[in-house]
Amino acid sequence: MSSEVIEPVNLDRYECRACGYIYEPEKGDARSKVEANTPFTELPVSWRCPVCGAKTSAFANIGPAGTASGFKENYNYGLGVNVLTPGIKNVLIFGALGLGVLFFLSLYSLN
């Protein structure tokens, strides 16, 4: 019996530079019958972008899902927001906007 722990591999996502489509290996591509968990580097040569038909050479690596955007060497700069994922940044931005709207609407309660 082996006591090794197998960690899940984070597969990199690739974005089409022509149309912005993001190939996510965890989902695969049902239209082209590409199985889920197929890395971008193992796609068939005949595979094309399902949106615009671009070849695989038109795609750029954008890293695994859920990671902070930007260059890793810049994560330590700023006020700590460089390490936040895009989803957390959206919650902070739209949460602050919603709070601002609530404060604005609360002015109507003043006489």
Chimera marker file (.cmm) of the C-alpha trace (Angstrom):
<marker_set name="trace">
<marker id="1" x="0.000" y="0.000" z="0.000" r="1" g="1" b="0" radius="0.5"/>
<marker id="2" x="1.465" y="3.339" z="-1.060" r="1" g="1" b="0" radius="0.5"/>
<marker id="3" x="1.140" y="6.413" z="1.156" r="1" g="1" b="0" radius="0.5"/>
<marker id="4" x="1.822" y="8.898" z="-1.632" r="1" g="1" b="0" radius="0.5"/>
<marker id="5" x="-0.680" y="11.703" z="-2.032" r="1" g="1" b="0" radius="0.5"/>
<marker id="6" x="-1.514" y="12.499" z="-5.627" r="1" g="1" b="0" radius="0.5"/>
<marker id="7" x="-2.201" y="16.192" z="-6.099" r="1" g="1" b="0" radius="0.5"/>
<marker id="8" x="-4.509" y="17.305" z="-8.894" r="1" g="1" b="0" radius="0.5"/>
<marker id="9" x="-2.715" y="18.854" z="-11.838" r="1" g="1" b="0" radius="0.5"/>
<marker id="10" x="-3.794" y="22.387" z="-12.716" r="1" g="1" b="0" radius="0.5"/>
<marker id="11" x="-4.126" y="22.477" z="-16.475" r="1" g="1" b="0" radius="0.5"/>
<marker id="12" x="-3.365" y="25.766" z="-18.189" r="1" g="1" b="0" radius="0.5"/>
<marker id="13" x="-6.130" y="27.545" z="-20.062" r="1" g="1" b="0" radius="0.5"/>
<marker id="14" x="-5.507" y="29.065" z="-23.492" r="1" g="1" b="0" radius="0.5"/>
<marker id="15" x="-7.180" y="32.156" z="-24.956" r="1" g="1" b="0" radius="0.5"/>
<marker id="16" x="-7.782" y="32.761" z="-28.643" r="1" g="1" b="0" radius="0.5"/>
<marker id="17" x="-6.121" y="36.049" z="-29.567" r="1" g="1" b="0" radius="0.5"/>
<marker id="18" x="-8.530" y="36.522" z="-32.461" r="1" g="1" b="0" radius="0.5"/>
<marker id="19" x="-11.892" y="36.295" z="-30.665" r="1" g="1" b="0" radius="0.5"/>
<marker id="20" x="-11.220" y="35.847" z="-26.924" r="1" g="1" b="0" radius="0.5"/>
<marker id="21" x="-12.525" y="32.256" z="-26.634" r="1" g="1" b="0" radius="0.5"/>
<marker id="22" x="-10.904" y="30.442" z="-23.707" r="1" g="1" b="0" radius="0.5"/>
<marker id="23" x="-10.154" y="26.734" z="-24.039" r="1" g="1" b="0" radius="0.5"/>
<marker id="24" x="-10.586" y="25.182" z="-20.604" r="1" g="1" b="0" radius="0.5"/>
<marker id="25" x="-9.070" y="21.679" z="-20.389" r="1" g="1" b="0" radius="0.5"/>
<marker id="26" x="-11.360" y="20.717" z="-17.496" r="1" g="1" b="0" radius="0.5"/>
<marker id="27" x="-14.376" y="21.112" z="-19.803" r="1" g="1" b="0" radius="0.5"/>
<marker id="28" x="-12.889" y="20.017" z="-23.116" r="1" g="1" b="0" radius="0.5"/>
<marker id="29" x="-14.750" y="20.844" z="-26.326" r="1" g="1" b="0" radius="0.5"/>
<marker id="30" x="-17.983" y="18.942" z="-26.883" r="1" g="1" b="0" radius="0.5"/>
<marker id="31" x="-18.489" y="20.363" z="-30.403" r="1" g="1" b="0" radius="0.5"/>
<marker id="32" x="-15.185" y="18.910" z="-31.601" r="1" g="1" b="0" radius="0.5"/>
<marker id="33" x="-15.545" y="15.790" z="-29.426" r="1" g="1" b="0" radius="0.5"/>
<marker id="34" x="-12.510" y="16.637" z="-27.289" r="1" g="1" b="0" radius="0.5"/>
<marker id="35" x="-12.701" y="14.832" z="-23.943" r="1" g="1" b="0" radius="0.5"/>
<marker id="36" x="-12.589" y="16.732" z="-20.645" r="1" g="1" b="0" radius="0.5"/>
<marker id="37" x="-9.143" y="17.039" z="-18.991" r="1" g="1" b="0" radius="0.5"/>
<marker id="38" x="-7.389" y="17.098" z="-22.376" r="1" g="1" b="0" radius="0.5"/>
<marker id="39" x="-4.394" y="19.463" z="-22.199" r="1" g="1" b="0" radius="0.5"/>
<marker id="40" x="-4.157" y="22.078" z="-24.939" r="1" g="1" b="0" radius="0.5"/>
<marker id="41" x="-0.864" y="20.598" z="-26.144" r="1" g="1" b="0" radius="0.5"/>
<marker id="42" x="-2.595" y="17.267" z="-26.826" r="1" g="1" b="0" radius="0.5"/>
<marker id="43" x="-5.417" y="18.643" z="-28.985" r="1" g="1" b="0" radius="0.5"/>
<marker id="44" x="-5.690" y="17.109" z="-32.464" r="1" g="1" b="0" radius="0.5"/>
<marker id="45" x="-3.914" y="18.962" z="-35.271" r="1" g="1" b="0" radius="0.5"/>
<marker id="46" x="-7.261" y="19.491" z="-36.987" r="1" g="1" b="0" radius="0.5"/>
<marker id="47" x="-8.789" y="21.242" z="-33.928" r="1" g="1" b="0" radius="0.5"/>
<marker id="48" x="-9.896" y="24.841" z="-34.508" r="1" g="1" b="0" radius="0.5"/>
<marker id="49" x="-11.364" y="27.555" z="-32.291" r="1" g="1" b="0" radius="0.5"/>
<marker id="50" x="-15.097" y="26.791" z="-32.022" r="1" g="1" b="0" radius="0.5"/>
<marker id="51" x="-15.975" y="30.503" z="-32.274" r="1" g="1" b="0" radius="0.5"/>
<marker id="52" x="-13.807" y="31.888" z="-35.084" r="1" g="1" b="0" radius="0.5"/>
<marker id="53" x="-12.033" y="28.841" z="-36.551" r="1" g="1" b="0" radius="0.5"/>
<marker id="54" x="-8.487" y="29.997" z="-35.687" r="1" g="1" b="0" radius="0.5"/>
<marker id="55" x="-5.660" y="27.453" z="-35.504" r="1" g="1" b="0" radius="0.5"/>
<marker id="56" x="-4.003" y="26.494" z="-32.219" r="1" g="1" b="0" radius="0.5"/>
<marker id="57" x="-1.094" y="28.825" z="-33.024" r="1" g="1" b="0" radius="0.5"/>
<marker id="58" x="-3.466" y="31.778" z="-32.464" r="1" g="1" b="0" radius="0.5"/>
<marker id="59" x="-3.915" y="30.842" z="-28.784" r="1" g="1" b="0" radius="0.5"/>
<marker id="60" x="-1.955" y="32.247" z="-25.830" r="1" g="1" b="0" radius="0.5"/>
<marker id="61" x="-1.405" y="30.518" z="-22.488" r="1" g="1" b="0" radius="0.5"/>
<marker id="62" x="-3.241" y="32.363" z="-19.692" r="1" g="1" b="0" radius="0.5"/>
<marker id="63" x="-2.452" y="29.898" z="-16.891" r="1" g="1" b="0" radius="0.5"/>
<marker id="64" x="-4.684" y="27.726" z="-14.717" r="1" g="1" b="0" radius="0.5"/>
<marker id="65" x="-8.181" y="28.785" z="-13.670" r="1" g="1" b="0" radius="0.5"/>
<marker id="66" x="-8.538" y="30.635" z="-10.387" r="1" g="1" b="0" radius="0.5"/>
<marker id="67" x="-5.033" y="32.057" z="-10.268" r="1" g="1" b="0" radius="0.5"/>
<marker id="68" x="-4.181" y="35.704" z="-9.879" r="1" g="1" b="0" radius="0.5"/>
<marker id="69" x="-3.718" y="37.535" z="-13.150" r="1" g="1" b="0" radius="0.5"/>
<marker id="70" x="-0.450" y="39.222" z="-14.018" r="1" g="1" b="0" radius="0.5"/>
<marker id="71" x="3.209" y="38.357" z="-13.712" r="1" g="1" b="0" radius="0.5"/>
<marker id="72" x="4.257" y="36.361" z="-10.644" r="1" g="1" b="0" radius="0.5"/>
<marker id="73" x="7.209" y="38.665" z="-9.974" r="1" g="1" b="0" radius="0.5"/>
<marker id="74" x="4.767" y="41.574" z="-9.492" r="1" g="1" b="0" radius="0.5"/>
<marker id="75" x="2.561" y="39.853" z="-6.886" r="1" g="1" b="0" radius="0.5"/>
<marker id="76" x="4.406" y="41.442" z="-3.946" r="1" g="1" b="0" radius="0.5"/>
<marker id="77" x="3.876" y="45.018" z="-5.108" r="1" g="1" b="0" radius="0.5"/>
<marker id="78" x="0.904" y="47.242" z="-4.399" r="1" g="1" b="0" radius="0.5"/>
<marker id="79" x="-1.546" y="46.973" z="-1.536" r="1" g="1" b="0" radius="0.5"/>
<marker id="80" x="-1.969" y="43.216" z="-1.754" r="1" g="1" b="0" radius="0.5"/>
<marker id="81" x="-4.535" y="43.213" z="-4.549" r="1" g="1" b="0" radius="0.5"/>
<marker id="82" x="-2.051" y="41.700" z="-6.987" r="1" g="1" b="0" radius="0.5"/>
<marker id="83" x="-2.561" y="38.245" z="-5.477" r="1" g="1" b="0" radius="0.5"/>
<marker id="84" x="-6.363" y="38.354" z="-5.693" r="1" g="1" b="0" radius="0.5"/>
<marker id="85" x="-8.115" y="36.248" z="-8.293" r="1" g="1" b="0" radius="0.5"/>
<marker id="86" x="-10.339" y="37.986" z="-10.849" r="1" g="1" b="0" radius="0.5"/>
<marker id="87" x="-13.458" y="36.653" z="-9.106" r="1" g="1" b="0" radius="0.5"/>
<marker id="88" x="-12.462" y="38.178" z="-5.766" r="1" g="1" b="0" radius="0.5"/>
<marker id="89" x="-11.644" y="41.474" z="-7.471" r="1" g="1" b="0" radius="0.5"/>
<marker id="90" x="-15.121" y="41.508" z="-9.048" r="1" g="1" b="0" radius="0.5"/>
<marker id="91" x="-16.753" y="40.941" z="-5.655" r="1" g="1" b="0" radius="0.5"/>
<marker id="92" x="-14.757" y="43.804" z="-4.143" r="1" g="1" b="0" radius="0.5"/>
<marker id="93" x="-15.457" y="46.217" z="-7.008" r="1" g="1" b="0" radius="0.5"/>
<marker id="94" x="-19.171" y="45.525" z="-7.392" r="1" g="1" b="0" radius="0.5"/>
<marker id="95" x="-19.653" y="45.212" z="-3.642" r="1" g="1" b="0" radius="0.5"/>
<marker id="96" x="-18.167" y="48.681" z="-3.163" r="1" g="1" b="0" radius="0.5"/>
<marker id="97" x="-20.374" y="50.058" z="-5.968" r="1" g="1" b="0" radius="0.5"/>
<marker id="98" x="-23.454" y="48.489" z="-4.387" r="1" g="1" b="0" radius="0.5"/>
<marker id="99" x="-22.532" y="49.927" z="-0.996" r="1" g="1" b="0" radius="0.5"/>
<marker id="100" x="-22.092" y="53.353" z="-2.604" r="1" g="1" b="0" radius="0.5"/>
<marker id="101" x="-25.554" y="53.114" z="-4.157" r="1" g="1" b="0" radius="0.5"/>
<marker id="102" x="-27.041" y="52.158" z="-0.776" r="1" g="1" b="0" radius="0.5"/>
<marker id="103" x="-25.363" y="55.149" z="0.875" r="1" g="1" b="0" radius="0.5"/>
<marker id="104" x="-26.651" y="57.419" z="-1.882" r="1" g="1" b="0" radius="0.5"/>
<marker id="105" x="-30.192" y="56.082" z="-1.526" r="1" g="1" b="0" radius="0.5"/>
<marker id="106" x="-30.011" y="56.509" z="2.250" r="1" g="1" b="0" radius="0.5"/>
<marker id="107" x="-29.744" y="60.279" z="1.687" r="1" g="1" b="0" radius="0.5"/>
<marker id="108" x="-33.435" y="60.254" z="0.752" r="1" g="1" b="0" radius="0.5"/>
<marker id="109" x="-34.268" y="59.338" z="4.357" r="1" g="1" b="0" radius="0.5"/>
<marker id="110" x="-32.853" y="62.660" z="5.575" r="1" g="1" b="0" radius="0.5"/>
<marker id="111" x="-35.328" y="65.475" z="6.070" r="1" g="1" b="0" radius="0.5"/>
<link id1="1" id2="2" r="1" g="1" b="0" radius="0.2"/>
<link id1="2" id2="3" r="1" g="1" b="0" radius="0.2"/>
<link id1="3" id2="4" r="1" g="1" b="0" radius="0.2"/>
<link id1="4" id2="5" r="1" g="1" b="0" radius="0.2"/>
<link id1="5" id2="6" r="1" g="1" b="0" radius="0.2"/>
<link id1="6" id2="7" r="1" g="1" b="0" radius="0.2"/>
<link id1="7" id2="8" r="1" g="1" b="0" radius="0.2"/>
<link id1="8" id2="9" r="1" g="1" b="0" radius="0.2"/>
<link id1="9" id2="10" r="1" g="1" b="0" radius="0.2"/>
<link id1="10" id2="11" r="1" g="1" b="0" radius="0.2"/>
<link id1="11" id2="12" r="1" g="1" b="0" radius="0.2"/>
<link id1="12" id2="13" r="1" g="1" b="0" radius="0.2"/>
<link id1="13" id2="14" r="1" g="1" b="0" radius="0.2"/>
<link id1="14" id2="15" r="1" g="1" b="0" radius="0.2"/>
<link id1="15" id2="16" r="1" g="1" b="0" radius="0.2"/>
<link id1="16" id2="17" r="1" g="1" b="0" radius="0.2"/>
<link id1="17" id2="18" r="1" g="1" b="0" radius="0.2"/>
<link id1="18" id2="19" r="1" g="1" b="0" radius="0.2"/>
<link id1="19" id2="20" r="1" g="1" b="0" radius="0.2"/>
<link id1="20" id2="21" r="1" g="1" b="0" radius="0.2"/>
<link id1="21" id2="22" r="1" g="1" b="0" radius="0.2"/>
<link id1="22" id2="23" r="1" g="1" b="0" radius="0.2"/>
<link id1="23" id2="24" r="1" g="1" b="0" radius="0.2"/>
<link id1="24" id2="25" r="1" g="1" b="0" radius="0.2"/>
<link id1="25" id2="26" r="1" g="1" b="0" radius="0.2"/>
<link id1="26" id2="27" r="1" g="1" b="0" radius="0.2"/>
<link id1="27" id2="28" r="1" g="1" b="0" radius="0.2"/>
<link id1="28" id2="29" r="1" g="1" b="0" radius="0.2"/>
<link id1="29" id2="30" r="1" g="1" b="0" radius="0.2"/>
<link id1="30" id2="31" r="1" g="1" b="0" radius="0.2"/>
<link id1="31" id2="32" r="1" g="1" b="0" radius="0.2"/>
<link id1="32" id2="33" r="1" g="1" b="0" radius="0.2"/>
<link id1="33" id2="34" r="1" g="1" b="0" radius="0.2"/>
<link id1="34" id2="35" r="1" g="1" b="0" radius="0.2"/>
<link id1="35" id2="36" r="1" g="1" b="0" radius="0.2"/>
<link id1="36" id2="37" r="1" g="1" b="0" radius="0.2"/>
<link id1="37" id2="38" r="1" g="1" b="0" radius="0.2"/>
<link id1="38" id2="39" r="1" g="1" b="0" radius="0.2"/>
<link id1="39" id2="40" r="1" g="1" b="0" radius="0.2"/>
<link id1="40" id2="41" r="1" g="1" b="0" radius="0.2"/>
<link id1="41" id2="42" r="1" g="1" b="0" radius="0.2"/>
<link id1="42" id2="43" r="1" g="1" b="0" radius="0.2"/>
<link id1="43" id2="44" r="1" g="1" b="0" radius="0.2"/>
<link id1="44" id2="45" r="1" g="1" b="0" radius="0.2"/>
<link id1="45" id2="46" r="1" g="1" b="0" radius="0.2"/>
<link id1="46" id2="47" r="1" g="1" b="0" radius="0.2"/>
<link id1="47" id2="48" r="1" g="1" b="0" radius="0.2"/>
<link id1="48" id2="49" r="1" g="1" b="0" radius="0.2"/>
<link id1="49" id2="50" r="1" g="1" b="0" radius="0.2"/>
<link id1="50" id2="51" r="1" g="1" b="0" radius="0.2"/>
<link id1="51" id2="52" r="1" g="1" b="0" radius="0.2"/>
<link id1="52" id2="53" r="1" g="1" b="0" radius="0.2"/>
<link id1="53" id2="54" r="1" g="1" b="0" radius="0.2"/>
<link id1="54" id2="55" r="1" g="1" b="0" radius="0.2"/>
<link id1="55" id2="56" r="1" g="1" b="0" radius="0.2"/>
<link id1="56" id2="57" r="1" g="1" b="0" radius="0.2"/>
<link id1="57" id2="58" r="1" g="1" b="0" radius="0.2"/>
<link id1="58" id2="59" r="1" g="1" b="0" radius="0.2"/>
<link id1="59" id2="60" r="1" g="1" b="0" radius="0.2"/>
<link id1="60" id2="61" r="1" g="1" b="0" radius="0.2"/>
<link id1="61" id2="62" r="1" g="1" b="0" radius="0.2"/>
<link id1="62" id2="63" r="1" g="1" b="0" radius="0.2"/>
<link id1="63" id2="64" r="1" g="1" b="0" radius="0.2"/>
<link id1="64" id2="65" r="1" g="1" b="0" radius="0.2"/>
<link id1="65" id2="66" r="1" g="1" b="0" radius="0.2"/>
<link id1="66" id2="67" r="1" g="1" b="0" radius="0.2"/>
<link id1="67" id2="68" r="1" g="1" b="0" radius="0.2"/>
<link id1="68" id2="69" r="1" g="1" b="0" radius="0.2"/>
<link id1="69" id2="70" r="1" g="1" b="0" radius="0.2"/>
<link id1="70" id2="71" r="1" g="1" b="0" radius="0.2"/>
<link id1="71" id2="72" r="1" g="1" b="0" radius="0.2"/>
<link id1="72" id2="73" r="1" g="1" b="0" radius="0.2"/>
<link id1="73" id2="74" r="1" g="1" b="0" radius="0.2"/>
<link id1="74" id2="75" r="1" g="1" b="0" radius="0.2"/>
<link id1="75" id2="76" r="1" g="1" b="0" radius="0.2"/>
<link id1="76" id2="77" r="1" g="1" b="0" radius="0.2"/>
<link id1="77" id2="78" r="1" g="1" b="0" radius="0.2"/>
<link id1="78" id2="79" r="1" g="1" b="0" radius="0.2"/>
<link id1="79" id2="80" r="1" g="1" b="0" radius="0.2"/>
<link id1="80" id2="81" r="1" g="1" b="0" radius="0.2"/>
<link id1="81" id2="82" r="1" g="1" b="0" radius="0.2"/>
<link id1="82" id2="83" r="1" g="1" b="0" radius="0.2"/>
<link id1="83" id2="84" r="1" g="1" b="0" radius="0.2"/>
<link id1="84" id2="85" r="1" g="1" b="0" radius="0.2"/>
<link id1="85" id2="86" r="1" g="1" b="0" radius="0.2"/>
<link id1="86" id2="87" r="1" g="1" b="0" radius="0.2"/>
<link id1="87" id2="88" r="1" g="1" b="0" radius="0.2"/>
<link id1="88" id2="89" r="1" g="1" b="0" radius="0.2"/>
<link id1="89" id2="90" r="1" g="1" b="0" radius="0.2"/>
<link id1="90" id2="91" r="1" g="1" b="0" radius="0.2"/>
<link id1="91" id2="92" r="1" g="1" b="0" radius="0.2"/>
<link id1="92" id2="93" r="1" g="1" b="0" radius="0.2"/>
<link id1="93" id2="94" r="1" g="1" b="0" radius="0.2"/>
<link id1="94" id2="95" r="1" g="1" b="0" radius="0.2"/>
<link id1="95" id2="96" r="1" g="1" b="0" radius="0.2"/>
<link id1="96" id2="97" r="1" g="1" b="0" radius="0.2"/>
<link id1="97" id2="98" r="1" g="1" b="0" radius="0.2"/>
<link id1="98" id2="99" r="1" g="1" b="0" radius="0.2"/>
<link id1="99" id2="100" r="1" g="1" b="0" radius="0.2"/>
<link id1="100" id2="101" r="1" g="1" b="0" radius="0.2"/>
<link id1="101" id2="102" r="1" g="1" b="0" radius="0.2"/>
<link id1="102" id2="103" r="1" g="1" b="0" radius="0.2"/>
<link id1="103" id2="104" r="1" g="1" b="0" radius="0.2"/>
<link id1="104" id2="105" r="1" g="1" b="0" radius="0.2"/>
<link id1="105" id2="106" r="1" g="1" b="0" radius="0.2"/>
<link id1="106" id2="107" r="1" g="1" b="0" radius="0.2"/>
<link id1="107" id2="108" r="1" g="1" b="0" radius="0.2"/>
<link id1="108" id2="109" r="1" g="1" b="0" radius="0.2"/>
<link id1="109" id2="110" r="1" g="1" b="0" radius="0.2"/>
<link id1="110" id2="111" r="1" g="1" b="0" radius="0.2"/>
</marker_set>
